[in-house]
């Protein structure tokens, strides 16, 4: 009996040590950076006398027939309107979609690409590699040139759709938002967007618990003028625990993103839930009727998911909940050990 209690105490002690380390690790507070901004850069795409440029567009917007090829250099005038010298970094990035359903160009879009046939550097490169990083004095301007050349491959020849990238300017020593100029190549008749919903998981952002729904567009077609409505309910009920509506959103071609749905309460509760996501687009490509997608899916929020999310948001430990978990695990551990001991005795 003494050996049984000793071994069982060691088992419970190890369990308590593990849980304590778990709580300390996830209770670490997040440090938020100051977001104060200064005067941002000014950018002016030089679209006059550019071949294939669509009239009226204030970015590089090229319309090509199915058999057209393109090889030309375009320029963007970058100006520093501030009263101090600034450092600027230039990058050419594939368009991707932000968690708030906006098309952005300040990230490596290749990482979130879905069934994309081309990489950005297959078509777009800086004419002068030194323009990847430069300095501008107060009031100074500089033209950044980008070479555009469509691939001479069978894949590109048969391609129909939109290739979307952007020239992104970042000030690494400042707190301004990046400034981008889109580069759009629309070739042939195009294709309709293909919208899908994938993995559902808990997360936390800006001290708010959210549910992330992975949304993807697997076709080379930009989706604009799009409304999103998401509700999460306890499975089998109409009790809404999380909801979010976004109007006039966008989804980049061949991209995926986590659409964040904020939890209605401070704490996440473990359980089985159902997400209902409606995506309705009035993009002109669909005519007057528009296009609607509806997705519904069950998912589970585990105890681990809930504790991790709640600690990240509240920075406090749910002591009563943890005590109950510890007691239950201790009892379970004792029962398992006793069961094994009885079987060995037989």
Residue pairs with C-beta under 8 A, 6 or more apart in sequence:
4 337
4 338
4 341
7 337
8 333
8 334
8 337
11 333
11 334
11 337
12 330
12 333
12 334
15 326
15 329
15 330
15 333
16 326
19 322
19 325
19 326
19 329
23 311
23 317
23 322
26 307
26 308
26 311
26 312
27 311
27 315
27 316
27 317
29 315
30 207
30 312
30 315
34 175
35 175
36 175
37 174
37 175
37 176
37 177
38 82
38 174
38 175
38 176
39 81
39 82
39 83
39 176
40 81
40 171
40 176
40 177
40 179
41 78
41 79
41 80
41 81
41 86
41 88
41 136
41 169
41 171
41 176
41 179
42 78
42 79
42 81
42 179
43 76
43 77
43 78
43 79
43 169
43 179
43 181
44 76
44 77
44 79
45 58
45 59
45 60
45 74
45 75
45 76
45 77
45 181
46 74
46 75
46 76
46 77
46 143
47 53
47 57
47 58
47 59
47 60
47 74
50 60
50 72
50 74
51 70
51 72
52 62
52 63
52 64
52 68
52 70
53 60
53 61
53 62
54 61
54 62
54 63
59 181
59 182
59 183
59 184
60 74
60 181
60 182
60 183
60 184
61 182
61 184
61 186
62 70
62 148
62 184
62 185
62 186
63 186
64 70
64 150
64 185
64 186
64 187
64 188
65 187
65 188
66 160
66 187
66 188
66 189
68 187
69 150
69 152
70 148
70 149
70 150
70 185
71 148
71 149
71 150
72 147
72 148
73 127
73 145
73 146
73 147
73 148
74 145
74 146
74 148
75 143
75 144
75 145
75 146
76 143
76 144
76 146
76 167
76 181
77 141
77 142
77 143
78 88
78 136
78 141
78 142
78 143
78 144
78 169
79 136
79 139
79 140
79 141
80 86
80 88
80 136
80 137
80 138
80 139
80 140
80 141
81 139
82 138
83 138
84 138
85 135
85 136
85 137
85 138
86 135
86 136
86 171
86 173
86 174
87 133
87 134
87 135
87 171
87 172
87 173
88 133
88 134
88 135
88 136
88 169
88 170
88 171
89 132
89 133
89 169
89 170
89 171
89 172
90 126
90 131
90 132
90 133
90 134
90 144
90 167
90 168
90 169
90 170
91 106
91 132
91 167
91 168
91 170
92 120
92 121
92 124
92 125
92 126
92 146
92 165
92 166
92 167
92 168
92 183
93 105
93 106
93 107
93 108
93 109
93 120
93 165
93 166
93 168
94 108
94 109
94 110
94 113
94 116
94 119
94 120
94 164
94 165
95 103
95 104
95 105
95 109
95 164
95 165
95 166
95 182
95 222
95 252
95 253
95 255
96 103
96 104
96 105
96 107
96 109
96 112
96 113
96 252
96 255
96 257
97 103
97 104
97 112
97 215
97 217
97 250
97 251
97 252
97 255
97 256
97 257
98 104
98 257
99 205
99 212
99 257
99 258
99 259
99 260
100 246
100 249
100 260
101 226
101 228
101 246
101 249
101 250
101 251
101 257
101 259
102 249
102 250
103 164
103 182
103 222
103 250
103 251
103 252
104 180
105 165
105 166
105 167
105 168
105 178
105 180
105 182
106 166
106 168
106 170
106 178
106 180
109 120
109 165
109 252
109 255
110 116
110 119
110 120
112 255
112 256
112 257
113 254
113 255
114 216
114 217
114 218
114 254
114 255
114 256
115 218
115 219
115 254
116 220
116 253
116 254
117 155
117 156
117 159
117 220
117 254
118 151
118 155
118 156
118 163
120 165
122 151
123 148
123 149
123 150
123 151
123 163
123 165
123 185
124 146
124 147
124 148
124 165
124 183
125 146
125 147
126 132
126 144
126 145
126 146
126 147
127 145
127 146
127 147
128 145
131 142
131 144
131 145
134 142
136 142
144 167
146 167
146 183
148 183
148 185
150 156
150 185
159 187
159 188
159 220
160 187
160 188
160 189
160 190
160 191
161 186
161 187
161 188
161 190
161 191
161 219
161 220
161 221
161 253
162 184
162 185
162 186
162 187
162 190
162 220
162 221
162 222
162 253
163 184
163 185
163 187
163 220
163 253
164 182
164 183
164 184
164 185
164 222
164 252
164 253
165 182
165 183
166 180
166 181
166 182
166 183
167 180
167 181
167 183
168 178
168 179
168 180
169 178
169 179
169 180
170 178
184 222
190 220
190 221
190 285
191 219
191 220
191 221
192 219
192 221
192 285
192 286
192 291
193 217
193 219
193 221
193 222
193 223
193 251
193 253
193 281
193 291
194 217
194 218
194 219
194 221
195 215
195 216
195 217
195 223
195 251
195 279
195 293
196 215
196 216
196 217
196 218
197 213
197 214
197 215
197 216
197 277
197 295
197 297
198 213
198 214
198 215
198 216
198 256
199 212
199 214
200 211
200 212
200 213
200 214
200 275
200 297
200 299
201 211
201 212
201 299
201 305
202 209
202 210
202 211
202 212
202 268
202 301
202 305
202 306
202 308
202 309
203 209
203 210
203 211
203 212
203 258
203 260
203 309
204 210
204 309
204 312
204 313
205 260
207 313
208 262
208 263
208 313
209 262
209 263
209 266
209 267
209 268
209 309
209 310
209 313
210 242
210 260
210 261
210 262
210 263
211 232
211 242
211 260
211 261
211 263
211 273
211 275
212 258
212 259
212 260
212 261
213 230
213 258
213 259
213 261
213 275
213 277
213 295
214 256
214 257
214 258
214 259
215 251
215 256
215 257
215 258
215 259
215 277
215 279
216 255
216 256
216 257
217 223
217 251
217 252
217 253
217 254
217 255
217 256
218 254
219 253
219 254
220 253
220 254
221 253
221 285
222 250
222 251
222 252
222 253
223 250
223 251
223 281
223 283
224 250
224 281
224 283
225 248
225 281
225 282
225 283
225 284
226 248
226 249
226 250
226 251
226 279
226 280
226 281
226 282
226 283
227 245
227 246
227 247
227 248
227 249
227 279
227 280
227 281
228 244
228 245
228 246
228 247
228 249
228 259
228 277
228 278
228 279
229 244
229 245
229 277
229 278
229 280
230 242
230 243
230 244
230 245
230 259
230 261
230 275
230 276
230 277
230 278
231 240
231 242
231 243
231 275
231 276
232 240
232 241
232 242
232 243
232 261
232 273
232 274
232 275
232 276
233 239
233 240
233 241
233 273
233 274
233 276
234 241
234 271
234 272
234 273
234 274
235 271
235 272
235 273
235 274
235 298
236 274
240 264
241 263
241 264
241 265
241 269
241 273
242 261
242 262
242 263
242 264
243 261
243 262
243 264
244 259
244 260
244 261
244 262
246 259
251 257
259 277
261 275
266 310
266 313
266 314
267 306
267 310
267 313
267 314
267 318
268 301
268 305
268 306
268 309
268 310
269 301
269 306
270 301
270 302
270 303
270 305
270 306
271 300
271 301
272 298
272 299
272 300
272 301
273 298
273 299
273 300
273 301
274 296
274 297
274 298
274 299
275 295
275 296
275 297
275 299
276 294
276 295
276 296
277 294
277 295
277 296
278 292
278 293
278 294
278 295
279 292
279 293
279 294
279 295
280 290
280 291
280 292
280 293
281 290
281 291
281 292
282 290
283 290
283 291
303 325
307 318
307 321
307 322
310 318
311 317
